[in-house]
Amino acid sequence: MRHLPTLSILLQGVLFAVILLAMVFVFYGFYKQDQPVLMQESQPTPAVTGEPDVDVPLGEAGTAIPSTTRVPLGQPTPTSIPPPSPGSPYYPTDQTNLIQDSPGLYFDDWSPSSDAILIDVFNGNTMYMPDNGPPYPVKMLFDLKLVILSPTATPITLEANAEMGQWSPDGQKIVFRRYIGAGRAELYIRPGGKIADADFGLFQWVGSDTIAFGRDRLLQRLSISNGRILPALPLDVYVIGRDEPRKAILYSPDGNWLAYARGSQLRLMDSNGLGSHILSEVFDNTGSHGLGRANMAWSWDSRRLAYVESSPEGYGILKVFDINSMQSQEVVRLIGTLDRPAWFPDGNALMFGRSAGSPIADILVVTLSDHQLLQLGRGFYPELSPDGRRVAFQRSERDLWVMYLGH
C-alpha cells in the first residue's frame, strides 16, 4: 500500500500534461489566424485611366439612354462607334472625291433636288476689311460655282467675286452676295440681278419669295415678287471676323419661327418677332465653319429644332426642342465638339459631326427612337442632302467629297 501515493502523483502529472498540451494547441490556433496567408504572386490588373474615346449618351437627369455604345457600369467604353448595317437607310454604299487640290473652298448649299451643290472657291484676290475688331486685315474673295453630281463633275463658275449661294426652296432661284468694302455687301439673285444693299452678314430665304437680311443693324425682309419690305426686326446680323460664330439665324421651313443666337444664348420667336423664348444659355456655334452656317437645324415639318450645346467638362451635347411641348430633350452627349446637325427627311434620325482631338472628325448618326449611335465615316463639315441619300463633306479646305447612303 506504500506505492499508492506514488501512483496518484503520476496520474496527476499526466492529467496536468494533457491540460497543458491542449492549451498549447488552442493558443497556436489563435496565433495562426492572425498571420497573413501567403498565396502565389499574380499580375496586378491594370487600371483604366484617361477619358474614353467614345462616351455613353446621357438622357435627362443623367439617366442612361439605351445605345449600341452603352456598356455596364465600370467596364471600359468602346473605342469605336459601329457603322450602320447593310440594308440600313444610313449605310454608306459609295463615296466620290468631286474636287481635289482646290485653292480653297467652302460648301454653300445642296439643290432641293439633291443632284447639285453650290460652293465658294477662292479666286486669289483679297480686299481690305475695316479694322473695327476683326482678326484679319483683308477679306478673301471667292467665285460662286455650281457642281452637278456626275462621274466627271466639273465646277461651273456662276458668278465671279460672289459667295454664300443659297437655292430657294422651290429650286428656281439662287441668292448670293458680293462684298463691296467697309462692312457692306450687295445681294443678288439668279435669274435676275441686284435686289438690295445689305450689311456684310447673314441672310436666308423665308419660303421661296422672301429673303431675310441685315441692313443698318436690323433684320429686313424683302418680297422678291413685288419688292415690298416687311417690318424690320431688331436683330443685328452683321458678322465679321471674330463675331462670325457668335451670331446665327435660322427660319423654320414654314416661315413661322425664327431661331437666332447671340453669343452663347439661343432664342426662339415667331416670324414677327413676338414671344421670345430662351432655349439655351450654352449654345455652341464655334464649330460652324463658314459665314451663314449654324449649329442648329429645323425638322422638315417645322415642329422640332435640333441644336448643339457645350459643357465646361468638355462635352458636346445635341438637344431637340419641340414646338408643341416647348421643351428640350437631350439626345446625345459626347466628349469633343459637335456641329452641323441635320435631319433625315422622315424625322427619325439626325446626322452631325464630332471633333475630339483626332486629325479628322467623325460623321455620326443618332436615331431618335432608340438613341442608337452610328458612324458613317470620317470628314469635316458634313452636309446632308434634302433627300437624305447623300452627304457632302471635306477632308481639307482644298477638297470636296460626296458619300452615298442607303440602297
PERA-V950036 format. One record per pair of residues at least 12 apart in sequence whose ideal C-beta (glycine too) atoms are under 10 Angstrom apart, sorted by the first residue. I is the first residue (numbers start at 1). J is the second residue. If there is no record, write none. Layout:
I:J / I:J
This chain:
48:74 / 48:75 / 48:76 / 48:77 / 51:77 / 51:313 / 51:314 / 51:335 / 51:336 / 51:356 / 51:357 / 52:69 / 52:71 / 52:76 / 52:77 / 52:78 / 52:79 / 52:334 / 52:335 / 53:77 / 53:78 / 53:79 / 53:80 / 53:81 / 53:334 / 53:335 / 53:336 / 53:356 / 53:357 / 53:358 / 54:67 / 54:69 / 54:71 / 54:77 / 54:78 / 54:79 / 54:80 / 54:81 / 54:334 / 54:335 / 54:336 / 54:354 / 54:356 / 54:362 / 54:364 / 54:373 / 54:375 / 55:67 / 55:69 / 55:77 / 55:315 / 55:316 / 55:332 / 55:333 / 55:334 / 55:335 / 55:336 / 55:356 / 55:373 / 56:69 / 56:70 / 56:71 / 56:73 / 56:77 / 56:78 / 56:332 / 56:333 / 56:334 / 56:373 / 57:69 / 57:70 / 57:317 / 57:318 / 57:330 / 57:331 / 57:332 / 57:333 / 57:334 / 57:366 / 57:371 / 57:372 / 57:373 / 58:315 / 58:317 / 58:330 / 58:331 / 58:332 / 58:333 / 58:334 / 58:371 / 59:329 / 59:330 / 59:331 / 59:332 / 59:333 / 59:371 / 60:327 / 60:328 / 60:329 / 60:330 / 61:330 / 62:330 / 62:333 / 63:330 / 64:371 / 65:330 / 65:331 / 65:332 / 65:333 / 65:366 / 65:370 / 65:371 / 65:372 / 65:373 / 66:370 / 66:371 / 66:372 / 67:81 / 67:332 / 67:366 / 67:367 / 67:370 / 67:371 / 67:372 / 67:373 / 67:374 / 68:81 / 68:82 / 68:367 / 68:370 / 68:371 / 68:372 / 68:373 / 68:374 / 69:81 / 69:82 / 69:332 / 69:334 / 69:371 / 69:372 / 69:373 / 69:374 / 69:375 / 70:371 / 70:372 / 70:373 / 77:335 / 80:362 / 80:375 / 81:334 / 81:354 / 81:362 / 81:364 / 81:365 / 81:366 / 81:372 / 81:373 / 81:374 / 81:375 / 81:376 / 82:372 / 82:373 / 82:374 / 82:375 / 83:365 / 83:374 / 83:375 / 83:376 / 83:377 / 84:365 / 84:367 / 84:372 / 84:374 / 84:375 / 84:376 / 84:405 / 84:406 / 85:374 / 86:407 / 87:406 / 87:407 / 88:365 / 88:367 / 88:372 / 88:374 / 88:405 / 88:406 / 88:407 / 89:344 / 89:345 / 89:346 / 89:348 / 89:349 / 89:365 / 89:388 / 89:389 / 89:405 / 89:406 / 89:407 / 90:344 / 90:349 / 90:351 / 90:365 / 90:367 / 90:372 / 90:374 / 90:375 / 90:376 / 90:388 / 90:391 / 90:405 / 90:406 / 91:374 / 91:376 / 91:404 / 91:405 / 91:406 / 91:407 / 92:363 / 92:375 / 92:376 / 92:377 / 92:391 / 92:403 / 92:404 / 92:405 / 92:406 / 93:389 / 93:403 / 93:404 / 93:405 / 93:406 / 93:407 / 94:402 / 94:403 / 94:404 / 94:405 / 95:376 / 95:377 / 95:379 / 95:390 / 95:391 / 95:393 / 95:401 / 95:402 / 95:403 / 95:404 / 95:405 / 96:149 / 96:150 / 96:151 / 96:153 / 96:390 / 96:400 / 96:401 / 96:402 / 96:403 / 96:404 / 97:153 / 97:395 / 97:399 / 97:400 / 97:401 / 97:402 / 98:117 / 98:119 / 98:147 / 98:148 / 98:149 / 98:150 / 98:153 / 98:154 / 98:155 / 98:392 / 98:399 / 98:400 / 98:401 / 98:402 / 99:117 / 99:119 / 99:121 / 99:145 / 99:147 / 99:153 / 99:154 / 99:155 / 99:394 / 99:398 / 99:399 / 99:400 / 99:401 / 99:402 / 100:395 / 100:396 / 100:398 / 100:399 / 100:400 / 100:401 / 101:396 / 101:398 / 101:399 / 102:119 / 102:121 / 102:122 / 102:145 / 102:155 / 102:394 / 102:396 / 102:397 / 102:398 / 102:399 / 102:400 / 103:121 / 103:122 / 103:123 / 103:124 / 103:140 / 103:142 / 103:397 / 103:398 / 104:120 / 104:121 / 104:122 / 104:123 / 104:124 / 104:140 / 104:142 / 104:396 / 104:397 / 104:398 / 105:119 / 105:120 / 105:121 / 105:122 / 105:142 / 105:143 / 105:145 / 105:147 / 105:155 / 105:394 / 105:396 / 105:397 / 105:398 / 105:399 / 105:400 / 106:118 / 106:119 / 106:120 / 106:121 / 106:122 / 106:140 / 106:142 / 106:163 / 106:164 / 106:289 / 106:290 / 106:291 / 106:292 / 106:293 / 106:381 / 106:394 / 106:397 / 106:400 / 107:119 / 107:120 / 107:147 / 107:289 / 107:290 / 107:293 / 107:340 / 107:381 / 107:382 / 107:383 / 107:392 / 107:393 / 107:394 / 107:400 / 108:120 / 108:142 / 108:144 / 108:145 / 108:146 / 108:163 / 108:164 / 108:165 / 108:166 / 108:167 / 108:174 / 108:176 / 108:290 / 108:292 / 108:293 / 108:383 / 109:164 / 109:165 / 109:166 / 109:167 / 109:174 / 109:175 / 109:176 / 109:205 / 109:292 / 109:383 / 109:392 / 110:149 / 110:167 / 110:383 / 110:384 / 110:385 / 110:386 / 110:387 / 110:390 / 110:391 / 110:392 / 111:146 / 111:147 / 111:148 / 111:149 / 111:167 / 111:171 / 111:174 / 111:385 / 111:386 / 112:167 / 112:168 / 112:169 / 112:170 / 112:171 / 112:172 / 112:208 / 112:385 / 112:386 / 112:387 / 113:167 / 113:171 / 113:385 / 113:386 / 113:387 / 114:149 / 114:384 / 114:385 / 114:386 / 114:387 / 114:388 / 114:389 / 114:390 / 115:148 / 115:149 / 115:150 / 115:385 / 115:387 / 115:390 / 116:146 / 116:147 / 116:148 / 116:149 / 116:150 / 116:153 / 116:156 / 116:167 / 116:171 / 116:385 / 117:145 / 117:146 / 117:147 / 117:148 / 117:149 / 117:153 / 117:155 / 117:165 / 117:167 / 117:383 / 117:385 / 117:390 / 117:392 / 117:400 / 117:402 / 118:144 / 118:145 / 118:146 / 118:147 / 118:155 / 118:158 / 118:163 / 118:164 / 118:165 / 118:166 / 118:167 / 118:174 / 118:176 / 119:142 / 119:143 / 119:144 / 119:145 / 119:146 / 119:147 / 119:155 / 119:163 / 119:165 / 119:392 / 119:400 / 120:140 / 120:141 / 120:142 / 120:143 / 120:144 / 120:145 / 120:162 / 120:163 / 120:164 / 120:165 / 120:176 / 120:290 / 120:291 / 121:142 / 121:143 / 121:144 / 121:145 / 121:147 / 121:155 / 121:157 / 121:163 / 121:400 / 122:140 / 122:141 / 122:142 / 122:143 / 122:163 / 122:397 / 122:398 / 123:140 / 123:141 / 123:142 / 123:143 / 123:157 / 123:160 / 123:161 / 123:162 / 124:140 / 124:141 / 124:143 / 125:138 / 125:139 / 125:140 / 125:141 / 125:142 / 125:143 / 125:160 / 125:161 / 126:138 / 126:139 / 126:140 / 126:141 / 127:139 / 127:140 / 127:141 / 127:161 / 127:179 / 127:180 / 127:181 / 127:182 / 128:181 / 128:182 / 129:179 / 129:181 / 129:182 / 129:183 / 129:200 / 129:240 / 129:241 / 130:181 / 130:182 / 130:183 / 130:184 / 130:200 / 130:240 / 130:241 / 131:241 / 132:182 / 132:183 / 132:240 / 132:241 / 133:240 / 133:241 / 133:242 / 133:243 / 134:183 / 134:239 / 134:240 / 134:241 / 134:242 / 134:243 / 134:244 / 135:240 / 135:241 / 135:242 / 136:240 / 136:241 / 136:242 / 139:163 / 139:179 / 139:181 / 139:200 / 139:240 / 139:241 / 140:163 / 140:179 / 141:160 / 141:161 / 141:162 / 141:163 / 141:178 / 141:179 / 142:159 / 142:160 / 142:161 / 142:162 / 142:163 / 142:164 / 142:165 / 142:176 / 142:179 / 143:155 / 143:157 / 143:158 / 143:159 / 143:160 / 143:161 / 143:162 / 143:163 / 144:156 / 144:157 / 144:158 / 144:159 / 144:160 / 144:161 / 144:162 / 144:163 / 144:164 / 144:165 / 144:174 / 144:176 / 144:177 / 144:178 / 144:188 / 144:190 / 145:157 / 145:158 / 145:159 / 145:162 / 145:165 / 146:158 / 146:159 / 146:165 / 146:174 / 146:190 / 147:392 / 147:400 / 147:402 / 149:385 / 149:390 / 149:392 / 149:402 / 149:404 / 153:400 / 153:402 / 155:400 / 158:174 / 158:176 / 158:190 / 159:174 / 159:176 / 159:177 / 159:178 / 159:188 / 159:190 / 160:178 / 161:178 / 161:179 / 161:180 / 162:174 / 162:176 / 162:177 / 162:178 / 162:179 / 162:186 / 162:188 / 162:190 / 163:176 / 163:177 / 163:178 / 163:179 / 163:185 / 163:290 / 163:291 / 163:292 / 164:176 / 164:177 / 164:178 / 164:179 / 164:185 / 164:187 / 164:202 / 164:203 / 164:290 / 164:291 / 164:292 / 164:293 / 165:177 / 165:188 / 165:190 / 166:189 / 166:203 / 166:204 / 166:205 / 166:211 / 166:292 / 167:190 / 167:205 / 167:208 / 167:386 / 168:189 / 168:205 / 168:207 / 168:208 / 168:209 / 168:210 / 168:211 / 168:224 / 169:205 / 169:206 / 169:207 / 169:208 / 169:209 / 169:253 / 169:255 / 169:386 / 170:205 / 170:207 / 170:208 / 170:209 / 171:208 / 171:386 / 172:189 / 172:190 / 172:191 / 172:208 / 173:189 / 173:190 / 173:191 / 173:192 / 173:205 / 173:208 / 173:209 / 173:211 / 173:224 / 174:188 / 174:189 / 174:190 / 174:191 / 174:192 / 174:205 / 175:187 / 175:188 / 175:189 / 175:190 / 175:192 / 175:195 / 175:196 / 175:203 / 175:204 / 175:205 / 175:211 / 175:213 / 175:224 / 176:188 / 176:189 / 176:190 / 176:203 / 177:196 / 177:198 / 177:200 / 177:201 / 177:203 / 177:213 / 177:291 / 177:292 / 178:194 / 178:198 / 179:200 / 179:240 / 180:197 / 180:198 / 180:200 / 181:200 / 182:200 / 183:199 / 183:200 / 183:201 / 183:238 / 183:239 / 183:240 / 184:197 / 184:198 / 184:199 / 184:200 / 184:201 / 184:215 / 184:238 / 185:197 / 185:198 / 185:199 / 185:200 / 185:201 / 185:203 / 185:213 / 185:214 / 185:215 / 185:238 / 186:198 / 187:203 / 187:211 / 187:213 / 187:215 / 187:222 / 189:211 / 189:224 / 192:224 / 195:211 / 195:213 / 195:222 / 195:224 / 195:227 / 196:211 / 196:213 / 196:215 / 196:220 / 196:222 / 196:227 / 196:229 / 197:213 / 197:215 / 197:216 / 198:211 / 198:213 / 198:214 / 198:215 / 198:216 / 198:220 / 198:222 / 198:237 / 198:238 / 199:213 / 199:214 / 199:215 / 199:216 / 199:217 / 199:218 / 199:219 / 199:220 / 199:236 / 199:237 / 199:238 / 199:239 / 199:240 / 200:214 / 200:237 / 200:238 / 200:239 / 200:240 / 200:291 / 201:213 / 201:214 / 201:215 / 201:217 / 201:219 / 201:236 / 201:237 / 201:238 / 201:239 / 201:240 / 201:243 / 201:244 / 201:247 / 201:249 / 201:291 / 201:292 / 202:214 / 202:219 / 202:235 / 202:236 / 202:237 / 202:238 / 202:239 / 202:244 / 202:247 / 202:248 / 202:249 / 202:250 / 202:260 / 202:291 / 202:292 / 202:293 / 202:294 / 203:215 / 203:219 / 203:220 / 203:222 / 203:237 / 203:249 / 203:292 / 204:219 / 204:221 / 204:237 / 204:249 / 204:250 / 204:251 / 204:258 / 204:292 / 204:294 / 205:224 / 205:251 / 205:253 / 205:255 / 206:221 / 206:222 / 206:223 / 206:230 / 206:251 / 206:252 / 206:253 / 206:254 / 206:255 / 206:256 / 206:258 / 206:271 / 207:223 / 207:224 / 207:251 / 207:253 / 207:254 / 207:255 / 208:224 / 208:225 / 208:255 / 209:222 / 209:223 / 209:224 / 209:225 / 209:226 / 209:255 / 210:222 / 210:223 / 210:224 / 210:225 / 210:228 / 210:230 / 210:251 / 210:255 / 210:271 / 211:223 / 211:224 / 212:230 / 212:232 / 212:233 / 212:235 / 212:237 / 212:249 / 212:251 / 212:255 / 212:258 / 212:271 / 213:237 / 213:249 / 214:232 / 214:235 / 214:236 / 214:237 / 214:238 / 214:239 / 214:247 / 214:249 / 215:229 / 215:232 / 215:237 / 215:238 / 216:232 / 216:236 / 216:238 / 217:232 / 217:234 / 217:235 / 217:236 / 217:237 / 217:238 / 218:231 / 218:232 / 218:233 / 218:234 / 218:235 / 218:236 / 218:237 / 218:238 / 219:232 / 219:233 / 219:234 / 219:235 / 219:236 / 219:237 / 219:249 / 219:258 / 219:260 / 219:273 / 220:232 / 220:233 / 220:235 / 220:237 / 221:233 / 221:251 / 221:255 / 221:271 / 230:271 / 230:272 / 231:272 / 231:273 / 232:273 / 233:249 / 233:258 / 233:260 / 233:269 / 233:271 / 233:272 / 233:273 / 233:274 / 234:273 / 235:247 / 235:249 / 235:258 / 235:260 / 235:262 / 235:267 / 235:269 / 235:273 / 236:262 / 237:249 / 237:260 / 237:292 / 239:291 / 239:292 / 240:291 / 243:263 / 243:291 / 244:285 / 244:286 / 244:288 / 244:289 / 244:290 / 244:291 / 244:292 / 244:293 / 245:261 / 245:263 / 245:284 / 245:285 / 245:286 / 245:287 / 245:288 / 245:289 / 245:290 / 245:291 / 245:293 / 245:294 / 245:295 / 246:261 / 246:262 / 246:263 / 246:264 / 246:265 / 246:283 / 246:285 / 246:286 / 247:260 / 247:261 / 247:262 / 247:263 / 247:285 / 247:291 / 247:294 / 248:260 / 248:261 / 248:262 / 248:266 / 248:283 / 248:285 / 248:288 / 248:292 / 248:293 / 248:294 / 248:295 / 248:296 / 248:307 / 249:261 / 249:292 / 249:294 / 249:296 / 250:266 / 250:268 / 250:292 / 250:294 / 250:295 / 250:296 / 250:297 / 250:298 / 250:305 / 250:307 / 251:271 / 251:298 / 251:302 / 252:268 / 252:270 / 252:271 / 252:298 / 252:299 / 252:300 / 252:301 / 252:302 / 252:303 / 252:304 / 252:305 / 252:323 / 253:298 / 253:299 / 253:300 / 253:301 / 253:302 / 254:271 / 254:298 / 254:300 / 254:301 / 254:302 / 254:303 / 255:270 / 255:271 / 255:302 / 256:270 / 256:271 / 256:272 / 256:302 / 256:323 / 257:269 / 257:270 / 257:271 / 257:275 / 257:277 / 257:298 / 257:302 / 257:303 / 257:305 / 257:323 / 258:270 / 258:271 / 258:272 / 258:273 / 258:276 / 259:277 / 259:279 / 259:283 / 259:294 / 259:296 / 259:297 / 259:298 / 259:305 / 259:307 / 259:321 / 260:276 / 260:294 / 260:296 / 261:279 / 261:280 / 261:283 / 261:284 / 261:285 / 261:288 / 261:294 / 261:295 / 261:296 / 261:307 / 262:283 / 263:281 / 263:283 / 263:285 / 264:280 / 264:281 / 264:282 / 264:283 / 264:284 / 264:285 / 264:286 / 264:309 / 264:310 / 265:278 / 265:279 / 265:280 / 265:281 / 265:282 / 265:283 / 266:278 / 266:279 / 266:280 / 266:281 / 266:282 / 266:283 / 266:284 / 266:285 / 266:294 / 266:295 / 266:296 / 266:305 / 266:307 / 266:308 / 266:309 / 266:319 / 266:321 / 266:328 / 267:279 / 267:280 / 267:283 / 268:280 / 268:296 / 268:305 / 268:307 / 268:321 / 268:323 / 268:326 / 277:321 / 277:326 / 279:296 / 279:305 / 279:307 / 279:309 / 279:319 / 279:321 / 279:326 / 279:328 / 280:296 / 280:307 / 280:308 / 280:309 / 280:310 / 280:317 / 280:319 / 280:321 / 280:328 / 281:309 / 282:308 / 282:309 / 282:310 / 282:311 / 282:312 / 282:317 / 283:295 / 283:296 / 283:307 / 283:308 / 283:309 / 283:310 / 283:319 / 284:307 / 284:308 / 284:309 / 284:310 / 284:311 / 284:316 / 284:317 / 284:337 / 284:338 / 284:339 / 285:307 / 285:308 / 285:310 / 285:339 / 286:308 / 286:310 / 286:337 / 286:339 / 287:308 / 287:310 / 287:316 / 287:336 / 287:337 / 287:338 / 287:339 / 287:340 / 287:353 / 287:354 / 287:355 / 287:361 / 287:380 / 287:381 / 288:308 / 288:339 / 288:340 / 288:381 / 289:339 / 289:340 / 289:353 / 289:380 / 289:381 / 289:394 / 289:397 / 290:381 / 293:339 / 293:340 / 293:381 / 293:383 / 294:307 / 294:308 / 294:339 / 294:340 / 294:341 / 295:307 / 295:308 / 295:309 / 295:310 / 295:316 / 295:318 / 295:337 / 295:338 / 295:339 / 295:340 / 295:341 / 295:352 / 295:353 / 296:308 / 296:319 / 296:321 / 296:340 / 296:341 / 297:320 / 297:340 / 297:341 / 297:342 / 297:343 / 297:350 / 297:351 / 297:352 / 297:384 / 298:321 / 298:323 / 298:343 / 299:320 / 299:322 / 299:323 / 299:343 / 299:344 / 299:345 / 299:346 / 299:347 / 299:350 / 300:343 / 300:344 / 300:345 / 300:346 / 300:347 / 300:386 / 300:388 / 301:323 / 301:343 / 301:345 / 301:347 / 302:323 / 303:321 / 303:322 / 303:323 / 303:324 / 303:347 / 304:320 / 304:321 / 304:322 / 304:323 / 304:324 / 304:328 / 304:329 / 304:343 / 304:347 / 304:350 / 304:368 / 305:319 / 305:320 / 305:321 / 305:322 / 305:323 / 305:328 / 305:341 / 305:343 / 306:318 / 306:319 / 306:320 / 306:321 / 306:328 / 306:331 / 306:341 / 306:342 / 306:343 / 306:350 / 306:351 / 306:352 / 306:366 / 306:368 / 307:319 / 307:320 / 307:321 / 307:328 / 307:338 / 307:341 / 308:337 / 308:338 / 308:339 / 308:340 / 308:341 / 308:352 / 308:353 / 309:328 / 309:330 / 309:333 / 309:338 / 310:336 / 310:337 / 310:338 / 311:333 / 311:335 / 313:333 / 313:335 / 314:334 / 314:335 / 314:336 / 314:337 / 314:356 / 314:357 / 315:332 / 315:333 / 315:334 / 315:335 / 315:336 / 315:337 / 315:338 / 316:332 / 316:333 / 316:334 / 316:335 / 316:336 / 316:337 / 316:338 / 316:339 / 316:352 / 316:353 / 316:354 / 316:355 / 316:356 / 317:330 / 317:331 / 317:332 / 317:333 / 317:334 / 317:338 / 318:330 / 318:331 / 318:332 / 318:333 / 318:334 / 318:338 / 318:339 / 318:341 / 318:350 / 318:352 / 318:354 / 318:364 / 318:366 / 319:331 / 319:332 / 319:333 / 319:341 / 320:341 / 320:343 / 320:350 / 320:368 / 329:368 / 330:371 / 331:350 / 331:352 / 331:366 / 331:367 / 331:368 / 331:371 / 331:373 / 332:350 / 332:352 / 332:354 / 332:364 / 332:366 / 332:371 / 332:373 / 334:352 / 334:354 / 334:356 / 334:362 / 334:364 / 334:366 / 334:373 / 335:354 / 335:356 / 335:357 / 336:353 / 336:354 / 336:355 / 336:356 / 336:357 / 336:358 / 336:361 / 336:362 / 337:353 / 337:354 / 337:355 / 337:356 / 337:357 / 337:361 / 338:352 / 338:353 / 338:354 / 338:355 / 338:356 / 338:361 / 338:362 / 338:364 / 339:352 / 339:353 / 339:354 / 339:355 / 339:361 / 339:380 / 339:381 / 339:382 / 340:352 / 340:353 / 340:354 / 340:361 / 340:363 / 340:380 / 340:381 / 340:382 / 340:383 / 340:384 / 340:393 / 341:353 / 341:366 / 341:382 / 341:384 / 342:365 / 342:382 / 342:383 / 342:384 / 342:385 / 342:386 / 342:388 / 342:391 / 343:368 / 343:384 / 343:386 / 343:388 / 344:365 / 344:367 / 344:368 / 344:384 / 344:387 / 344:388 / 344:389 / 344:405 / 345:384 / 345:385 / 345:386 / 345:387 / 345:388 / 345:389 / 346:388 / 347:368 / 348:367 / 348:368 / 348:369 / 348:388 / 349:365 / 349:366 / 349:367 / 349:368 / 349:369 / 349:372 / 349:374 / 349:388 / 350:364 / 350:365 / 350:366 / 350:367 / 350:368 / 350:384 / 351:363 / 351:364 / 351:365 / 351:366 / 351:374 / 351:376 / 351:382 / 351:383 / 351:384 / 351:388 / 351:391 / 351:405 / 352:364 / 352:365 / 352:366 / 352:382 / 352:384 / 353:376 / 353:378 / 353:379 / 353:380 / 353:381 / 353:382 / 353:383 / 353:393 / 354:375 / 354:382 / 355:380 / 358:378 / 359:378 / 359:395 / 360:377 / 360:378 / 360:379 / 360:380 / 360:394 / 360:395 / 360:396 / 361:377 / 361:378 / 361:379 / 361:380 / 361:381 / 361:382 / 361:393 / 361:394 / 361:395 / 362:375 / 362:376 / 362:377 / 362:378 / 362:379 / 362:382 / 363:375 / 363:376 / 363:377 / 363:378 / 363:379 / 363:380 / 363:381 / 363:382 / 363:384 / 363:391 / 363:393 / 363:403 / 364:376 / 364:377 / 364:382 / 365:384 / 365:391 / 365:405 / 376:391 / 376:393 / 376:403 / 376:405 / 377:391 / 377:393 / 377:401 / 377:403 / 378:393 / 378:395 / 379:391 / 379:392 / 379:393 / 379:394 / 379:395 / 379:396 / 379:399 / 379:401 / 379:403 / 380:393 / 380:394 / 380:395 / 380:396 / 380:397 / 380:401 / 381:393 / 381:394 / 381:395 / 381:397 / 381:400 / 382:394 / 382:401 / 382:403 / 383:402 / 384:403 / 384:405 / 385:402 / 385:404 / 385:405 / 387:405 / 387:406 / 388:405 / 388:406 / 389:403 / 389:404 / 389:405 / 389:406 / 389:407 / 390:402 / 390:403 / 390:404 / 390:405 / 390:406 / 391:403 / 391:404 / 391:405
